[in-house]
Amino acid sequence: MGAVWITSSCSESNGQCAEAARVTDAVATRDSTFGQERPALAVPPAQQLAFHRTP
């Protein structure tokens, strides 16, 4: 995707982490434990925010 990935502040120090990146018209999320072939889920920013605000 050519995205700049950031690691979640809730990630564990052993390298198992969730990562997120802003891509064209979406926020992508992936699990770093999949190595080089990391699949990502991309959703519109409004849906990503709604997900994080859900109790």
N, C-alpha and C positions, 0 to 999 in steps of 0.2 A: 503494500500500500504506500510505501514511502512516508509513513507517518512517524512522528516523534512520540514514543511510548513513555509513559510515566508509571511508576510503581505505586500501588495503593499504600497509604500510610498504615493500613490494617494488615499488611502482608507480614508473613513470618520471616525471620532472619535467615532461615535455612534455604532460601531461594525459591520457595513455593509462594508464588504471589499472583495477584491480579494486576493487570496493567490496563491503562486506558490511553486513548489518543484521539485527537480531533482530526477527522478526515472530512472530505468534501461533504458538507451538509449532514454530518452525522458524528456521533461519538462511538468509537469502537472500543470494545472490551475483550480481553483475552486472558487465558491462563498460561503463565510462563512455563509450567511444568511439561508442556508438549514439545519443548525443544525448538528446532528450526522450523518445523511445520506447524506453527501455531495458528489454529483457526481463530477467527475473531467474529464477534457479533456486533453489528453496526446498527444503531437506531438513531432517529432524529433527536436533537438535543432536548426538546420539550418532553419526550417520552423518557429519556434518561433521567431528567430532573424529577419527573413524577415518580419514577421507580425509587429514587433515593429518599423521597419525602414520604413514601408509604410506611406507616408504622409496622 
